[in-house]
């Protein structure tokens, strides 16, 4: 779960999650800082996790942390 230039984070039940590098996500600098500081944890994320997330944000070392929203196509 990623964008071309951002890493994705989901807050679920008060815990911040991001996909593991083994999933193919970008090894972002900002992402690594959040993981090392203990502010985020890695796990496999699913569509159900997106729906359950109380907050979604993306990070990039140049742009910082930005709020994101999931949009459903109808």
Phi, psi and omega in degrees: 000108181200175169245183181290331184231003182233154168262148183256140177228141176237137173258117181232123181052039176080001180249135180269123183241147173220151179296149176289155178302329180297344178280350180101006180287165180291140176276065186292149179295312180297319178302312181299321178297318179295320179294314181295326180282352182080013181275351179212158177229157179262145170191166174289129181250146183238173175299323178299323177296320177301317180292329182275346186293133175277341179209142174233132174216161178238154180230154178202140184295336178270324184262345181082216183254128181233138176292143178229161177227148174270132179244130180264133174278143178241000000 
